[in-house]
Amino acid sequence: RSFARSVLGFLGFTFWGTAIAQMFGGVSMILMFKNYRYLFQESYLSLPGWLALASALTLLPTGVLAVSISVKCSRNQQGTFMYLLLLLLCLEMSSAALAHSYCVRTASQLESAISYLVHQHNWTCSQDPGNSAVDVIQRKLHCCGVHNYTDWLKASSLCHPTCVPESCCKEKHSLCRGDLGHVEQLSEEGCLKKLEDQLCFSMLYIFWCCTVLSILELLAAVSNGILMRRQPFHKLCIL
């Protein structure tokens, strides 16, 4: 029993720390899909982020109860603690499963979405840096084209294009105008790989956070169950 109390107290403080990590992951995913909403038609793709955020908020009172139970057992608190752990397990397992599934699903949609933006982008060598979706992506991620700058040559309506959009230029080259005669001034990587890396990192971050937290919550449930075993059944009516 004393060991179970110590474990609960430790897990209570751990839940507060992991709530911050979970909240960071949830907010990051929600903002990522908001920033790149023109690449994803399905609005539900940010659902794992919202579930992770709900889990993070639920972890805060759960941590308080864990610390309180470790100091002084209260039958009502123990019952409430079990209910919160069950709710957290449902939220986190759902979030982990969705994150893993969406990581595979959305990665396959990115190439067609970015390719469409590149081919639909209307530009000429003389135009100023635009504010279209693809220009915003290229500036933000410091990338050029789908796989590299040659994707712009295939998409150009010009017979022999001599430049690419200025959003392909590296920031350190302020005089860059997308001239193909100065390829060293252009971003080397394509946008597809950078977006895939960012997407999968966000999804896998939530997946592993939820998986680790689920294990900790099962440990907390076992510890709380050990403390509840010695309580008379009729005094645990809340369960």
N, C-alpha and C positions, 0 to 999 in steps of 0.2 A: 504493500500500500504506500509506503513512504517513497519507494522508487517510482510508482505510478504518479504520485503527487509531483515529484521532481520533474518527470517527463512532461507532465501537463504544464507546469510553470514555464519550462524551457520552450515548449511548443507555442505557448501563448505569446511570448515575445517574438518567436520566429514568425508567427502569423502576421504580426504587425509589419515586420520587415518585408516579408514576401508580398504583403498587400501593396506596398509601394512598387515593387518590381512588376507585379501583375497589372497594376494601374498604368504604369509606363508602357507596357506592351499593348494593352487595350487601346489607350489613347493614340499610340503611334500607328497602329493598324487602321483605326478609324480615320485619322488625318491622311494617311497614305492613300486610301481609297477615295477620300474626298478630293485630294489634289490631282489624282489621275482618274477621276470619274468618267472622263470622255473615252477612256480605254476599256472600261468595263460597263457593260449594259445592265448587268444584274445588280440591283441595290442591296441584295441580301448578303453580298460577299463580305461586308464588314461585320456580319453577325458574330463571328468568333471574338472580335474586338469588344463588342457590347457585352457579350457574356463574360469575358475576362474582366471587364470593368465592374459588372455586377458582382462577380466573385470577390474582387478586391474590396468593394464596399462592405460585403458580408463578412469578410475576414476580420475587419476591425472589431465589431462586437464579439465575434467568436474568440478572438485573442483575449479580450477583456474577461470573458467567462472562464476561459482556460486558466488564467492567472488567479482569478477569484476562487475557483474550485480547488486549485492547488493549495491555497491558504486555508480555506474553510469550506468544507463540503456543504452544499445546500441542495436539497432534493429537487427543488424547482429549477435551480440553475443547471443541474446535471441533465435534467430532462430537456430543457431548452437548448443546452449545448449539443445534445445528440441530434435534435431536429435541425439545428444550423449546420452541423457536419453533413447530414444527409442532403440538405439543400446544396451545400457547397460541392459535394461529390457529383451531384446531377449537373450543376452548372459547369464544372471544370471538365468532366468527361465529355460533355457535349461540345464544349469549346475546343478541346484537344482533337476530337474526332473531326469536327468541321474544319479546323485549321489544317490538319493533315490532308483532308480530302480536297480543300480549295487550293492548296499549294500546288498539287498536281494538275488540277483542272484549269486554274487561271493561267498557269505558265504556258499552256498550249494555246490560249487565246491571245496572248500578248503579241506574238509574231504577226498574226493576221491583222490585228488592230493597228500596230505601228506601221506595217507595210501600207495599209489603207491610208493612214494619215500622210505618209510620205508621197504616195502617188496622187493624192488629192490636193496636195499643197501647191498653190499657184505662186510662182516666183520667177524673177528674172535676175540677171547678174547685177543690174543697176539699182535694184530696190534696197531700201534700208532694212535693217534687221526687223523682222516681223514679230507679231505677238500671237501667232497662231499656236495651236496646241503643240505641234511638233517643235516649233521654235522654243517654246517654254521648256519642253522636256530636254532638248539639246543643251540649253543654257544651264538648266538646273543640275543635270547629271554630267555635264561636260562630255557629251558623246556626239556622234555624227552618223546619221543614217540608221538602218536596222542592224546590219552587221558591221559596216564601215562606210566611209564616204562614197564608195563606188555605187551604193544603192541610189544615191541622188543622180548619178549619171544615167542609170537605167530608167529612172522616173522622169527625167527632164524631157520636155517637149522640143528642146533645141536639138538640132542635128549633131552639132559638135560642141557641147557645153564646155565652158572654160572656167566655171566656178561652181560652188555649192553655196547654200544659204550661209549668211554671216554668223548665224547661231552655232555653226560648227567650229568657229574659231576659238582657240585657246585664249583664256583671259589675259595672259601675259603678253599677247601680241595685239596691242591696241589698234594697230594700223591694218590688221588683217581684214580682207574683204572677201574671203572665201575663194581666193584665186588658186586654181589647181597647180599653178606653177610654183606654189609655196606650200606643198603638202605638209611640211613640218609644222606649219602654223595651225593645222587642223587637229581636232580631237581624234585620237587613233581608234578608240573603242566605239563599237556600235551601241545603240541605246537598248537593244533587246537584252543583252547579257546583264547590263547594269540594273535594268528594271527587274529582271528575273532574280538577281541576287538580292535586291532590296525586298522584293515580295516574299521570297522563300525565307529570308532571315527573320522577317516580321512574323510569318506564320509559324516557323519552327521555334521561335522564341516563346510564343504563346503555348505551343504544343508541349514543350519541355517544362515550362513553368507549371502548367496544369497537371502534368504527369507527376512531377515531384511533389506538388502540393497535395495531390490525391493520396499519395503514399503517407505523407505526414498526417493527413486527416484521419486515415485509417489507424495509424499509430495512436493518435489522440483519442479516437473512439474506443480502442482496446484499453487504454489507460483509464479512461472514464468508466468503462464497463467494470474494470477491476474494483474501482472505488464503489460502484453501485451494487456489487454483489452482496455486500454485507448489510445493505439496507433492507428492512422488511418490505415485502412486496406491496402491502396495502398502503404504504406511505409513498409509493411511486405512482400514484393515480394519474399524474400528468402524462405519463407515457401511454 
